[in-house]
Amino acid sequence: MVVGALGLNRMPDVFTRLHAASVSDTLGVSLVLIGLMLIAGFTLVTAKLVFLVLFLAFV
């Protein structure tokens, strides 16, 4: 959160500010999905959540 807020204040134009904000959002969503994987245990739901985390990381 701090890095995203710092990027919003220090970046020169709109597009780099959007990029700084989206990086922290992606990290937050990834951490929530990893937490859900820990809660769900080893099930089919976990496999779907792994797919979502990989999708966020590489796309």
PQR file of N, CA, C, O and H, with PARSE charges and radii, in Angstrom:
ATOM      1  N   MET A   1       0.827  -1.187   0.000 -0.4000 1.5000
ATOM      2  CA  MET A   1       0.000   0.000   0.000 -0.0000 2.0000
ATOM      3  C   MET A   1       0.869   1.248   0.000  0.5500 1.7000
ATOM      4  O   MET A   1       0.572   2.209  -0.710 -0.5500 1.4000
ATOM      5  N   VAL A   2       1.921   1.245   0.774 -0.4000 1.5000
ATOM      6  CA  VAL A   2       2.774   2.426   0.866 -0.0000 2.0000
ATOM      7  C   VAL A   2       3.483   2.670  -0.459  0.5500 1.7000
ATOM      8  O   VAL A   2       3.609   3.814  -0.895 -0.5500 1.4000
ATOM      9  H   VAL A   2       2.162   0.465   1.350  0.4000 1.0000
ATOM     10  N   VAL A   3       3.944   1.607  -1.096 -0.4000 1.5000
ATOM     11  CA  VAL A   3       4.639   1.767  -2.372 -0.0000 2.0000
ATOM     12  C   VAL A   3       3.683   2.279  -3.441  0.5500 1.7000
ATOM     13  O   VAL A   3       4.060   3.124  -4.253 -0.5500 1.4000
ATOM     14  H   VAL A   3       3.841   0.678  -0.741  0.4000 1.0000
ATOM     15  N   GLY A   4       2.454   1.778  -3.450 -0.4000 1.5000
ATOM     16  CA  GLY A   4       1.458   2.265  -4.406 -0.0000 2.0000
ATOM     17  C   GLY A   4       1.118   3.724  -4.179  0.5500 1.7000
ATOM     18  O   GLY A   4       0.997   4.489  -5.135 -0.5500 1.4000
ATOM     19  H   GLY A   4       2.148   1.092  -2.791  0.4000 1.0000
ATOM     20  N   ALA A   5       0.961   4.117  -2.927 -0.4000 1.5000
ATOM     21  CA  ALA A   5       0.662   5.519  -2.618 -0.0000 2.0000
ATOM     22  C   ALA A   5       1.842   6.414  -2.964  0.5500 1.7000
ATOM     23  O   ALA A   5       1.657   7.524  -3.464 -0.5500 1.4000
ATOM     24  H   ALA A   5       1.059   3.495  -2.150  0.4000 1.0000
ATOM     25  N   LEU A   6       3.042   5.941  -2.701 -0.4000 1.5000
ATOM     26  CA  LEU A   6       4.227   6.715  -3.057 -0.0000 2.0000
ATOM     27  C   LEU A   6       4.328   6.878  -4.570  0.5500 1.7000
ATOM     28  O   LEU A   6       4.672   7.953  -5.062 -0.5500 1.4000
ATOM     29  H   LEU A   6       3.192   5.040  -2.295  0.4000 1.0000
ATOM     30  N   GLY A   7       4.031   5.814  -5.304 -0.4000 1.5000
ATOM     31  CA  GLY A   7       4.054   5.893  -6.761 -0.0000 2.0000
ATOM     32  C   GLY A   7       3.015   6.853  -7.306  0.5500 1.7000
ATOM     33  O   GLY A   7       3.267   7.551  -8.288 -0.5500 1.4000
ATOM     34  H   GLY A   7       3.752   4.940  -4.904  0.4000 1.0000
ATOM     35  N   LEU A   8       1.839   6.896  -6.673 -0.4000 1.5000
ATOM     36  CA  LEU A   8       0.807   7.834  -7.119 -0.0000 2.0000
ATOM     37  C   LEU A   8       1.239   9.278  -6.925  0.5500 1.7000
ATOM     38  O   LEU A   8       0.872  10.145  -7.718 -0.5500 1.4000
ATOM     39  H   LEU A   8       1.634   6.329  -5.875  0.4000 1.0000
ATOM     40  N   ASN A   9       2.004   9.544  -5.894 -0.4000 1.5000
ATOM     41  CA  ASN A   9       2.427  10.914  -5.626 -0.0000 2.0000
ATOM     42  C   ASN A   9       3.655  11.329  -6.419  0.5500 1.7000
ATOM     43  O   ASN A   9       3.807  12.510  -6.728 -0.5500 1.4000
ATOM     44  H   ASN A   9       2.302   8.840  -5.250  0.4000 1.0000
ATOM     45  N   ARG A  10       4.532  10.397  -6.756 -0.4000 1.5000
ATOM     46  CA  ARG A  10       5.809  10.769  -7.350 -0.0000 2.0000
ATOM     47  C   ARG A  10       5.876  10.625  -8.862  0.5500 1.7000
ATOM     48  O   ARG A  10       6.755  11.213  -9.492 -0.5500 1.4000
ATOM     49  H   ARG A  10       4.409   9.437  -6.505  0.4000 1.0000
ATOM     50  N   MET A  11       4.979   9.868  -9.457 -0.4000 1.5000
ATOM     51  CA  MET A  11       5.055   9.637 -10.897 -0.0000 2.0000
ATOM     52  C   MET A  11       4.580  10.867 -11.675  0.5500 1.7000
ATOM     53  O   MET A  11       3.699  11.596 -11.220 -0.5500 1.4000
ATOM     54  H   MET A  11       4.264   9.391  -8.945  0.4000 1.0000
ATOM     55  N   PRO A  12       5.174  11.088 -12.853 -0.5600 1.5000
ATOM     56  CA  PRO A  12       4.907  12.344 -13.564  0.2800 2.0000
ATOM     57  C   PRO A  12       3.579  12.419 -14.315  0.5500 1.7000
ATOM     58  O   PRO A  12       2.981  13.494 -14.374 -0.5500 1.4000
ATOM     59  N   ASP A  13       3.099  11.315 -14.891 -0.4000 1.5000
ATOM     60  CA  ASP A  13       1.877  11.420 -15.687 -0.0000 2.0000
ATOM     61  C   ASP A  13       0.851  10.376 -15.258  0.5500 1.7000
ATOM     62  O   ASP A  13       1.103   9.551 -14.380 -0.5500 1.4000
ATOM     63  H   ASP A  13       3.585  10.442 -14.843  0.4000 1.0000
ATOM     64  N   VAL A  14      -0.307  10.437 -15.900 -0.4000 1.5000
ATOM     65  CA  VAL A  14      -1.451   9.618 -15.502 -0.0000 2.0000
ATOM     66  C   VAL A  14      -1.176   8.129 -15.699  0.5500 1.7000
ATOM     67  O   VAL A  14      -1.549   7.315 -14.854 -0.5500 1.4000
ATOM     68  H   VAL A  14      -0.512  11.107 -16.613  0.4000 1.0000
ATOM     69  N   PHE A  15      -0.537   7.770 -16.790 -0.4000 1.5000
ATOM     70  CA  PHE A  15      -0.356   6.353 -17.098 -0.0000 2.0000
ATOM     71  C   PHE A  15       0.616   5.671 -16.138  0.5500 1.7000
ATOM     72  O   PHE A  15       0.388   4.528 -15.741 -0.5500 1.4000
ATOM     73  H   PHE A  15      -0.234   8.431 -17.477  0.4000 1.0000
ATOM     74  N   THR A  16       1.680   6.347 -15.766 -0.4000 1.5000
ATOM     75  CA  THR A  16       2.599   5.741 -14.799 -0.0000 2.0000
ATOM     76  C   THR A  16       1.975   5.700 -13.407  0.5500 1.7000
ATOM     77  O   THR A  16       2.284   4.803 -12.622 -0.5500 1.4000
ATOM     78  H   THR A  16       1.865   7.275 -16.088  0.4000 1.0000
ATOM     79  N   ARG A  17       1.114   6.644 -13.091 -0.4000 1.5000
ATOM     80  CA  ARG A  17       0.392   6.600 -11.814 -0.0000 2.0000
ATOM     81  C   ARG A  17      -0.570   5.417 -11.777  0.5500 1.7000
ATOM     82  O   ARG A  17      -0.687   4.741 -10.755 -0.5500 1.4000
ATOM     83  H   ARG A  17       0.863   7.372 -13.728  0.4000 1.0000
ATOM     84  N   LEU A  18      -1.259   5.168 -12.890 -0.4000 1.5000
ATOM     85  CA  LEU A  18      -2.151   4.008 -12.957 -0.0000 2.0000
ATOM     86  C   LEU A  18      -1.377   2.703 -12.816  0.5500 1.7000
ATOM     87  O   LEU A  18      -1.848   1.759 -12.181 -0.5500 1.4000
ATOM     88  H   LEU A  18      -1.164   5.718 -13.720  0.4000 1.0000
ATOM     89  N   HIS A  19      -0.194   2.655 -13.409 -0.4000 1.5000
ATOM     90  CA  HIS A  19       0.622   1.452 -13.300 -0.0000 2.0000
ATOM     91  C   HIS A  19       1.054   1.221 -11.851  0.5500 1.7000
ATOM     92  O   HIS A  19       1.018   0.089 -11.369 -0.5500 1.4000
ATOM     93  H   HIS A  19       0.189   3.422 -13.925  0.4000 1.0000
ATOM     94  N   ALA A  20       1.452   2.265 -11.168 -0.4000 1.5000
ATOM     95  CA  ALA A  20       1.869   2.129  -9.766 -0.0000 2.0000
ATOM     96  C   ALA A  20       0.712   1.646  -8.894  0.5500 1.7000
ATOM     97  O   ALA A  20       0.916   0.836  -7.990 -0.5500 1.4000
ATOM     98  H   ALA A  20       1.481   3.185 -11.559  0.4000 1.0000
ATOM     99  N   ALA A  21      -0.484   2.131  -9.153 -0.4000 1.5000
ATOM    100  CA  ALA A  21      -1.647   1.703  -8.369 -0.0000 2.0000
ATOM    101  C   ALA A  21      -2.025   0.260  -8.686  0.5500 1.7000
ATOM    102  O   ALA A  21      -2.422  -0.485  -7.790 -0.5500 1.4000
ATOM    103  H   ALA A  21      -0.649   2.790  -9.887  0.4000 1.0000
ATOM    104  N   SER A  22      -1.907  -0.136  -9.936 -0.4000 1.5000
ATOM    105  CA  SER A  22      -2.318  -1.493 -10.307 -0.0000 2.0000
ATOM    106  C   SER A  22      -1.360  -2.549  -9.772  0.5500 1.7000
ATOM    107  O   SER A  22      -1.774  -3.684  -9.532 -0.5500 1.4000
ATOM    108  H   SER A  22      -1.585   0.469 -10.664  0.4000 1.0000
ATOM    109  N   VAL A  23      -0.115  -2.210  -9.583 -0.4000 1.5000
ATOM    110  CA  VAL A  23       0.843  -3.178  -9.037 -0.0000 2.0000
ATOM    111  C   VAL A  23       0.459  -3.552  -7.608  0.5500 1.7000
ATOM    112  O   VAL A  23       0.488  -4.728  -7.247 -0.5500 1.4000
ATOM    113  H   VAL A  23       0.221  -1.288  -9.778  0.4000 1.0000
ATOM    114  N   SER A  24       0.106  -2.571  -6.804 -0.4000 1.5000
ATOM    115  CA  SER A  24      -0.279  -2.889  -5.422 -0.0000 2.0000
ATOM    116  C   SER A  24      -1.625  -3.608  -5.371  0.5500 1.7000
ATOM    117  O   SER A  24      -1.834  -4.450  -4.498 -0.5500 1.4000
ATOM    118  H   SER A  24       0.083  -1.616  -7.097  0.4000 1.0000
ATOM    119  N   ASP A  25      -2.531  -3.298  -6.278 -0.4000 1.5000
ATOM    120  CA  ASP A  25      -3.811  -4.015  -6.336 -0.0000 2.0000
ATOM    121  C   ASP A  25      -3.608  -5.486  -6.693  0.5500 1.7000
ATOM    122  O   ASP A  25      -4.232  -6.366  -6.100 -0.5500 1.4000
ATOM    123  H   ASP A  25      -2.361  -2.614  -6.988  0.4000 1.0000
ATOM    124  N   THR A  26      -2.741  -5.747  -7.655 -0.4000 1.5000
ATOM    125  CA  THR A  26      -2.470  -7.122  -8.061 -0.0000 2.0000
ATOM    126  C   THR A  26      -1.847  -7.916  -6.920  0.5500 1.7000
ATOM    127  O   THR A  26      -2.186  -9.082  -6.718 -0.5500 1.4000
ATOM    128  H   THR A  26      -2.234  -5.032  -8.137  0.4000 1.0000
ATOM    129  N   LEU A  27      -0.947  -7.300  -6.180 -0.4000 1.5000
ATOM    130  CA  LEU A  27      -0.351  -7.977  -5.031 -0.0000 2.0000
ATOM    131  C   LEU A  27      -1.406  -8.288  -3.978  0.5500 1.7000
ATOM    132  O   LEU A  27      -1.404  -9.378  -3.406 -0.5500 1.4000
ATOM    133  H   LEU A  27      -0.672  -6.353  -6.344  0.4000 1.0000
ATOM    134  N   GLY A  28      -2.295  -7.360  -3.717 -0.4000 1.5000
ATOM    135  CA  GLY A  28      -3.342  -7.583  -2.722 -0.0000 2.0000
ATOM    136  C   GLY A  28      -4.277  -8.712  -3.106  0.5500 1.7000
ATOM    137  O   GLY A  28      -4.620  -9.546  -2.269 -0.5500 1.4000
ATOM    138  H   GLY A  28      -2.297  -6.474  -4.182  0.4000 1.0000
ATOM    139  N   VAL A  29      -4.691  -8.745  -4.358 -0.4000 1.5000
ATOM    140  CA  VAL A  29      -5.583  -9.815  -4.820 -0.0000 2.0000
ATOM    141  C   VAL A  29      -4.866 -11.161  -4.777  0.5500 1.7000
ATOM    142  O   VAL A  29      -5.466 -12.172  -4.412 -0.5500 1.4000
ATOM    143  H   VAL A  29      -4.412  -8.067  -5.038  0.4000 1.0000
ATOM    144  N   SER A  30      -3.594 -11.177  -5.145 -0.4000 1.5000
ATOM    145  CA  SER A  30      -2.836 -12.431  -5.096 -0.0000 2.0000
ATOM    146  C   SER A  30      -2.725 -12.954  -3.672  0.5500 1.7000
ATOM    147  O   SER A  30      -2.855 -14.157  -3.444 -0.5500 1.4000
ATOM    148  H   SER A  30      -3.107 -10.356  -5.441  0.4000 1.0000
ATOM    149  N   LEU A  31      -2.488 -12.071  -2.716 -0.4000 1.5000
ATOM    150  CA  LEU A  31      -2.391 -12.505  -1.323 -0.0000 2.0000
ATOM    151  C   LEU A  31      -3.731 -13.017  -0.792  0.5500 1.7000
ATOM    152  O   LEU A  31      -3.763 -13.962  -0.004 -0.5500 1.4000
ATOM    153  H   LEU A  31      -2.383 -11.094  -2.901  0.4000 1.0000
ATOM    154  N   VAL A  32      -4.823 -12.407  -1.214 -0.4000 1.5000
ATOM    155  CA  VAL A  32      -6.148 -12.888  -0.806 -0.0000 2.0000
ATOM    156  C   VAL A  32      -6.403 -14.280  -1.380  0.5500 1.7000
ATOM    157  O   VAL A  32      -6.922 -15.150  -0.681 -0.5500 1.4000
ATOM    158  H   VAL A  32      -4.797 -11.640  -1.855  0.4000 1.0000
ATOM    159  N   LEU A  33      -6.046 -14.496  -2.638 -0.4000 1.5000
ATOM    160  CA  LEU A  33      -6.243 -15.811  -3.247 -0.0000 2.0000
ATOM    161  C   LEU A  33      -5.376 -16.875  -2.579  0.5500 1.7000
ATOM    162  O   LEU A  33      -5.820 -18.010  -2.404 -0.5500 1.4000
ATOM    163  H   LEU A  33      -5.624 -13.789  -3.206  0.4000 1.0000
ATOM    164  N   ILE A  34      -4.157 -16.527  -2.208 -0.4000 1.5000
ATOM    165  CA  ILE A  34      -3.296 -17.481  -1.510 -0.0000 2.0000
ATOM    166  C   ILE A  34      -3.881 -17.811  -0.138  0.5500 1.7000
ATOM    167  O   ILE A  34      -3.825 -18.960   0.300 -0.5500 1.4000
ATOM    168  H   ILE A  34      -3.797 -15.605  -2.350  0.4000 1.0000
ATOM    169  N   GLY A  35      -4.435 -16.820   0.532 -0.4000 1.5000
ATOM    170  CA  GLY A  35      -5.100 -17.077   1.809 -0.0000 2.0000
ATOM    171  C   GLY A  35      -6.299 -17.994   1.656  0.5500 1.7000
ATOM    172  O   GLY A  35      -6.526 -18.865   2.496 -0.5500 1.4000
ATOM    173  H   GLY A  35      -4.481 -15.887   0.175  0.4000 1.0000
ATOM    174  N   LEU A  36      -7.063 -17.805   0.597 -0.4000 1.5000
ATOM    175  CA  LEU A  36      -8.198 -18.692   0.336 -0.0000 2.0000
ATOM    176  C   LEU A  36      -7.742 -20.119   0.055  0.5500 1.7000
ATOM    177  O   LEU A  36      -8.419 -21.077   0.427 -0.5500 1.4000
ATOM    178  H   LEU A  36      -6.878 -17.097  -0.085  0.4000 1.0000
ATOM    179  N   MET A  37      -6.575 -20.259  -0.613 -0.4000 1.5000
ATOM    180  CA  MET A  37      -6.036 -21.599  -0.850 -0.0000 2.0000
ATOM    181  C   MET A  37      -5.692 -22.281   0.465  0.5500 1.7000
ATOM    182  O   MET A  37      -5.935 -23.477   0.627 -0.5500 1.4000
ATOM    183  H   MET A  37      -6.025 -19.480  -0.915  0.4000 1.0000
ATOM    184  N   LEU A  38      -5.133 -21.536   1.395 -0.4000 1.5000
ATOM    185  CA  LEU A  38      -4.788 -22.125   2.690 -0.0000 2.0000
ATOM    186  C   LEU A  38      -6.032 -22.544   3.463  0.5500 1.7000
ATOM    187  O   LEU A  38      -6.026 -23.566   4.149 -0.5500 1.4000
ATOM    188  H   LEU A  38      -4.936 -20.565   1.263  0.4000 1.0000
ATOM    189  N   ILE A  39      -7.090 -21.760   3.352 -0.4000 1.5000
ATOM    190  CA  ILE A  39      -8.333 -22.092   4.051 -0.0000 2.0000
ATOM    191  C   ILE A  39      -9.022 -23.293   3.412  0.5500 1.7000
ATOM    192  O   ILE A  39      -9.556 -24.148   4.118 -0.5500 1.4000
ATOM    193  H   ILE A  39      -7.095 -20.930   2.795  0.4000 1.0000
ATOM    194  N   ALA A  40      -9.016 -23.363   2.077 -0.4000 1.5000
ATOM    195  CA  ALA A  40      -9.754 -24.405   1.368 -0.0000 2.0000
ATOM    196  C   ALA A  40      -9.109 -25.778   1.492  0.5500 1.7000
ATOM    197  O   ALA A  40      -9.791 -26.793   1.356 -0.5500 1.4000
ATOM    198  H   ALA A  40      -8.583 -22.667   1.503  0.4000 1.0000
ATOM    199  N   GLY A  41      -7.811 -25.826   1.747 -0.4000 1.5000
ATOM    200  CA  GLY A  41      -7.136 -27.123   1.783 -0.0000 2.0000
ATOM    201  C   GLY A  41      -6.853 -27.604   0.369  0.5500 1.7000
ATOM    202  O   GLY A  41      -6.890 -26.820  -0.579 -0.5500 1.4000
ATOM    203  H   GLY A  41      -7.256 -25.001   1.858  0.4000 1.0000
ATOM    204  N   PHE A  42      -6.569 -28.893   0.228 -0.4000 1.5000
ATOM    205  CA  PHE A  42      -6.233 -29.446  -1.078 -0.0000 2.0000
ATOM    206  C   PHE A  42      -7.491 -30.011  -1.728  0.5500 1.7000
ATOM    207  O   PHE A  42      -7.828 -31.181  -1.542 -0.5500 1.4000
ATOM    208  H   PHE A  42      -6.539 -29.531   0.998  0.4000 1.0000
ATOM    209  N   THR A  43      -8.185 -29.162  -2.495 -0.4000 1.5000
ATOM    210  CA  THR A  43      -9.411 -29.564  -3.183 -0.0000 2.0000
ATOM    211  C   THR A  43      -9.376 -29.040  -4.609  0.5500 1.7000
ATOM    212  O   THR A  43      -8.384 -28.457  -5.046 -0.5500 1.4000
ATOM    213  H   THR A  43      -7.911 -28.212  -2.645  0.4000 1.0000
ATOM    214  N   LEU A  44     -10.457 -29.252  -5.319 -0.4000 1.5000
ATOM    215  CA  LEU A  44     -10.577 -28.719  -6.673 -0.0000 2.0000
ATOM    216  C   LEU A  44     -10.622 -27.196  -6.653  0.5500 1.7000
ATOM    217  O   LEU A  44     -10.160 -26.548  -7.591 -0.5500 1.4000
ATOM    218  H   LEU A  44     -11.263 -29.726  -4.964  0.4000 1.0000
ATOM    219  N   VAL A  45     -11.170 -26.632  -5.604 -0.4000 1.5000
ATOM    220  CA  VAL A  45     -11.214 -25.176  -5.461 -0.0000 2.0000
ATOM    221  C   VAL A  45      -9.801 -24.612  -5.411  0.5500 1.7000
ATOM    222  O   VAL A  45      -9.534 -23.557  -5.986 -0.5500 1.4000
ATOM    223  H   VAL A  45     -11.546 -27.159  -4.841  0.4000 1.0000
ATOM    224  N   THR A  46      -8.901 -25.302  -4.731 -0.4000 1.5000
ATOM    225  CA  THR A  46      -7.511 -24.854  -4.639 -0.0000 2.0000
ATOM    226  C   THR A  46      -6.853 -24.848  -6.013  0.5500 1.7000
ATOM    227  O   THR A  46      -6.091 -23.935  -6.330 -0.5500 1.4000
ATOM    228  H   THR A  46      -9.118 -26.159  -4.263  0.4000 1.0000
ATOM    229  N   ALA A  47      -7.137 -25.847  -6.821 -0.4000 1.5000
ATOM    230  CA  ALA A  47      -6.577 -25.892  -8.173 -0.0000 2.0000
ATOM    231  C   ALA A  47      -7.062 -24.705  -8.993  0.5500 1.7000
ATOM    232  O   ALA A  47      -6.290 -24.124  -9.756 -0.5500 1.4000
ATOM    233  H   ALA A  47      -7.756 -26.589  -6.563  0.4000 1.0000
ATOM    234  N   LYS A  48      -8.310 -24.344  -8.848 -0.4000 1.5000
ATOM    235  CA  LYS A  48      -8.843 -23.185  -9.565 -0.0000 2.0000
ATOM    236  C   LYS A  48      -8.201 -21.895  -9.075  0.5500 1.7000
ATOM    237  O   LYS A  48      -7.916 -20.998  -9.869 -0.5500 1.4000
ATOM    238  H   LYS A  48      -8.937 -24.816  -8.228  0.4000 1.0000
ATOM    239  N   LEU A  49      -7.975 -21.800  -7.770 -0.4000 1.5000
ATOM    240  CA  LEU A  49      -7.335 -20.609  -7.220 -0.0000 2.0000
ATOM    241  C   LEU A  49      -5.883 -20.502  -7.670  0.5500 1.7000
ATOM    242  O   LEU A  49      -5.392 -19.398  -7.909 -0.5500 1.4000
ATOM    243  H   LEU A  49      -8.207 -22.529  -7.125  0.4000 1.0000
ATOM    244  N   VAL A  50      -5.189 -21.634  -7.788 -0.4000 1.5000
ATOM    245  CA  VAL A  50      -3.820 -21.623  -8.313 -0.0000 2.0000
ATOM    246  C   VAL A  50      -3.821 -21.094  -9.737  0.5500 1.7000
ATOM    247  O   VAL A  50      -2.956 -20.302 -10.109 -0.5500 1.4000
ATOM    248  H   VAL A  50      -5.588 -22.530  -7.594  0.4000 1.0000
ATOM    249  N   PHE A  51      -4.785 -21.527 -10.532 -0.4000 1.5000
ATOM    250  CA  PHE A  51      -4.893 -21.034 -11.903 -0.0000 2.0000
ATOM    251  C   PHE A  51      -5.099 -19.521 -11.924  0.5500 1.7000
ATOM    252  O   PHE A  51      -4.500 -18.827 -12.746 -0.5500 1.4000
ATOM    253  H   PHE A  51      -5.488 -22.170 -10.229  0.4000 1.0000
ATOM    254  N   LEU A  52      -5.932 -19.010 -11.035 -0.4000 1.5000
ATOM    255  CA  LEU A  52      -6.166 -17.568 -10.983 -0.0000 2.0000
ATOM    256  C   LEU A  52      -4.916 -16.799 -10.582  0.5500 1.7000
ATOM    257  O   LEU A  52      -4.634 -15.742 -11.146 -0.5500 1.4000
ATOM    258  H   LEU A  52      -6.418 -19.574 -10.367  0.4000 1.0000
ATOM    259  N   VAL A  53      -4.162 -17.315  -9.615 -0.4000 1.5000
ATOM    260  CA  VAL A  53      -2.924 -16.642  -9.197 -0.0000 2.0000
ATOM    261  C   VAL A  53      -1.915 -16.634 -10.341  0.5500 1.7000
ATOM    262  O   VAL A  53      -1.260 -15.620 -10.581 -0.5500 1.4000
ATOM    263  H   VAL A  53      -4.390 -18.174  -9.156  0.4000 1.0000
ATOM    264  N   LEU A  54      -1.787 -17.750 -11.042 -0.4000 1.5000
ATOM    265  CA  LEU A  54      -0.873 -17.796 -12.183 -0.0000 2.0000
ATOM    266  C   LEU A  54      -1.318 -16.862 -13.299  0.5500 1.7000
ATOM    267  O   LEU A  54      -0.489 -16.233 -13.956 -0.5500 1.4000
ATOM    268  H   LEU A  54      -2.319 -18.573 -10.847  0.4000 1.0000
ATOM    269  N   PHE A  55      -2.619 -16.772 -13.510 -0.4000 1.5000
ATOM    270  CA  PHE A  55      -3.143 -15.853 -14.518 -0.0000 2.0000
ATOM    271  C   PHE A  55      -2.800 -14.410 -14.162  0.5500 1.7000
ATOM    272  O   PHE A  55      -2.396 -13.633 -15.027 -0.5500 1.4000
ATOM    273  H   PHE A  55      -3.293 -17.283 -12.976  0.4000 1.0000
ATOM    274  N   LEU A  56      -2.959 -14.055 -12.900 -0.4000 1.5000
ATOM    275  CA  LEU A  56      -2.618 -12.697 -12.472 -0.0000 2.0000
ATOM    276  C   LEU A  56      -1.124 -12.425 -12.584  0.5500 1.7000
ATOM    277  O   LEU A  56      -0.721 -11.303 -12.893 -0.5500 1.4000
ATOM    278  H   LEU A  56      -3.288 -14.686 -12.197  0.4000 1.0000
ATOM    279  N   ALA A  57      -0.306 -13.432 -12.338 -0.4000 1.5000
ATOM    280  CA  ALA A  57       1.136 -13.231 -12.355 -0.0000 2.0000
ATOM    281  C   ALA A  57       1.690 -13.083 -13.769  0.5500 1.7000
ATOM    282  O   ALA A  57       2.640 -12.332 -13.987 -0.5500 1.4000
ATOM    283  H   ALA A  57      -0.633 -14.343 -12.087  0.4000 1.0000
ATOM    284  N   PHE A  58       1.104 -13.792 -14.728 -0.4000 1.5000
ATOM    285  CA  PHE A  58       1.711 -13.836 -16.054 -0.0000 2.0000
ATOM    286  C   PHE A  58       0.943 -13.098 -17.144  0.5500 1.7000
ATOM    287  O   PHE A  58       1.440 -12.978 -18.264 -0.5500 1.4000
ATOM    288  H   PHE A  58       0.331 -14.402 -14.552  0.4000 1.0000
ATOM    289  N   VAL A  59      -0.240 -12.608 -16.850 -0.4000 1.5000
ATOM    290  CA  VAL A  59      -0.998 -11.880 -17.885 -0.0000 2.0000
ATOM    291  C   VAL A  59      -1.171 -10.439 -17.509  0.5500 1.7000
ATOM    292  O   VAL A  59      -1.781  -9.674 -18.256 -0.5500 1.4000
ATOM    293  H   VAL A  59      -0.643 -12.705 -15.940  0.4000 1.0000
TER
END
